[in-house]
Amino acid sequence: MKNSSNKHIAVIGAGIVGINCALTLRTLGFQVTLLDKEGIGAGCSQRNAGHFATEQVFPLAESSLLWQLPKLLLDPLGPMALSPTYFPKALPWFLRFMANMPTNTRNKNSDAIKALNENAIEYYKPLLKEANAEHLLTTDGSLLVFEDTPYKEVEKHWQHYHNAGVSVELLDREKTISLEPNLSDKVNYSLFFTDVGHTASPAQICDVLAKLAFTKGVTYKKLSVTNITTNDNDVTIHSDDKSLTYDQLVIATGAWSKEVLAKLGYKLPLEVERGYSLDLPENSNNIPSLSRPVASAERKFIMTPMQHGLRLSGTVEFAGLKQKPNYKRADLLFKHAEKLIDDISPFDPNTADEDQRWLGFRPSLPDSLPVIGETPRHKNIFCALGHQHLGLTQGAITGSLIGQLISGEKTDIDLTPYSLARFN
């Protein structure tokens, strides 16, 4: 782009999405400053499941969830929990969520997720190669295991993914155990997603890509944004003690995006899904318990091999940003994991290190689609936010799309479904 080096762009949010945006924009020749109130990868990017979940092409909004709502309110440790005190605040989001359940709407949203996921891993490969960090991406697929689900139901699940164009194989117990010998005999079937990837350290992915961006000339400032003002020529970001002016702005603020966009007069029906994880060291043999991510269809959680051992992640809790963590939800993940893995490290919640448990905030919109693109009323402000469970998966492609958009190139996919205008 002509004169791109004369344009200074700020990216608010140093999670995996913001890092990718900053890296891409700098590679294109723009001056770039990355801003965050906490630090590089300090939010949900830090300790997520590490799963490049390209198989997850279906929106969360489906009619089968409706009958489960009473149970959500009554079971604080269930796979999907809704705090009774938070329910009135979350109700408008759930009403919009239900409006996305009809088949035609759901299919349209699924197509938009597939467009982002289809080649999402390929966008990471050249970046990790340049950062000398190709070892941080493993593409050995993932498993979705079934214990008590009848074969006909498992076959329906397989057909559902297959019809959506996902590369998937239906495996019996013998073939499943041949891939993951440490799984217990409770597992009867699995779906093997052959094109899926994972990383043994999501935090390190953030670090190496951020360091690559910094070596290219991206600057970093730690500050908390109190306000944003703009005119036709520039954008000014205000904090408690300073104001910084840039030519353009990219907002990649994840779970905090609703508040940030409100400063600009935009509505964003974003709700926070609180997701927990529990880290376990290697088992007694110091042999990895698993070689790829394994999710449980019935128990609704995922186990991923990590550099430190094994990470258990999952469940959804709707309780906002301010309520204290309910770490019993993290402890429960171990009870599920020990049913599925034969040789697993012991865990005692009474003596466990605090660092083993973690809570992250997933930014979820009712249609399960992120917001990517130019804001409707501000031609110098762009969004890259609301990626729900797929921030790691879609980070690199989002950065590429933002770079193409700002530099005036044709984007690799149509950005219309992800526009902020759908809510404003």
Buried (B, 14 or more C-beta within 10 A) or exposed (E): EEEBEEBBBBBBBBBBBBBBBBBBBBBBBBBBBBBBBEEBBBBBBBBBBBBBBBBBBBBBBEEEBEEEBEEBBEEBEBBBBBBEEBBEEBEEBBEBBBEBBEEEBBEBBBEBBBBBBBEBBEBBBEBBEBBEBBEBBBEEBBBBBBBEBEEEEBBEBBEBBBEBEBBBBBBEBEEBBEBBEBBBEBBBBBBBBEBBBBBBBBBBBBBBBBBBBBEBEBBBBBBEBEEBEBEEEBBBBBBEEEEBEBBBBBBBBBBBBBEBBEBBEBEBBBBBBBBBBBBBBBBEEEEBBBBBBBBBBBBBBBBBBBEEBBBBBBBBBBBBEEBEBBBEBBBBBBEBBBBBBEEBBEBEBEEBEEEBBBBBBBBBBBBBBBBBBBBBEBEBBBBBBBBBBBBBBBBBBBBBBBBBBBBEEEBBBEBEBBBBBBBE
